[in-house]
């Protein structure tokens, strides 16, 4: 007898079970499991909404579950209930459909219990939702308490609350127009951003044809700040030290009308072919690519060679939690300390590639002070020949995009 293919809700449950095993990122799991199940585009969207909705809200969902039923639940049972409550209270699905489909996820012997808990949740819906806004921030916004406390020490309370709220909303998709490969008729799905000329919000289908042609590049508007601070000029010798997959390298080339002499390096040699392919598509075929580990000393042939260096270092991704839903659950204070030590090493070594009178932009997609301003100030304290010219901290809820940090340093 042939088994029926898994439904979208069964696929979502599989993704969550695999995610709790701890070996894969949520977006990777969604893509892989949806492909295995051969789901339609609409069903893929539902799987993503379910998985991301649960991961963004799992502390609150567990709080609701524990208020409805005392006692221990195994992981699968808890995930089934999380999926049901997510449909009822977060995704606004019809009550009967959400309950029926969720009950069917459970083993036969537990379906009566799942049905009873979800029906009880519906009876208590008003009280559950009224209580939600009064809960402590780590529960209300399903963010680890240590991270909430850390941000509270770095930012004003109202800023922290707004940031946490933003991180639990669905991100928008943006594209940047490439002036080197002009668009032949702007797709109707794109809406221009007033705050960022040349950038567009995708309000519909992703314009795949224009992306494949190199006329558009998927990126977040927050990435423009690092390029603006770098201010690349035609004819300059420029290094993009942590370049893959190539978005900022392409932006450097575009900003110079294709006339920068750009070297793009990355730690992982296997990423270089994709980096080169992306840059060729963007009309940046003159870029040199090379493998480089900037946690090690600057290669002698690159010492004091470059007019400008862009250093977009590996970071904790605390500025992109809205987009990368499981970052909050993977991150630890120890990991931030490890990254900050690596960032200081990379900045130290890459600074040796800058000519006297040249400049370096240090950037991250983190909003944590330990990875941003503190790294820069530690470097400046040890290198009086360098000066901080300008820095920007982009908070995602204020910018309505990803968060980021960028600092412009000038070498005497």
Buried (B, 14 or more C-beta within 10 A) or exposed (E): EEEEEBBBBBBBBBBBEBBEEEEBBBBEBBBBBBEEBEBEEEBBBBBBBBBBBBBBBBBBBBBBBEBBBEEEBEEBBBBBBBBBBBBBBBBEBEBEEBBEBBBBBBEEEBBEBBBEBBEEBBEBEEEBEEBBEEEEBBBBBBBBEEBBEBBBEBBEEEBBBBBBEBBBEEBBBBBBBBBBBEBEEBBEBBBEBEEBEBBBBBEEEBBEEBBEBBBBBEBBBBBBBBBBBBEBEEEBBBBBBBBBBBBBBBBBBBBBEBBBBBBBBBBEEEBBEBBBEBBBBBBBEEBEBBEBEBBEEBBEEBEEBBBBBBBBBBBBBBBBBBBBBBBBBEBEEEEBEEBBEBBBBBBBBBBBBBBEEBBBBBBBBBBBBBBBBBBBBBBBEEBEEBEBEEBBBBBBBEBEBBBBBBBBBBBE
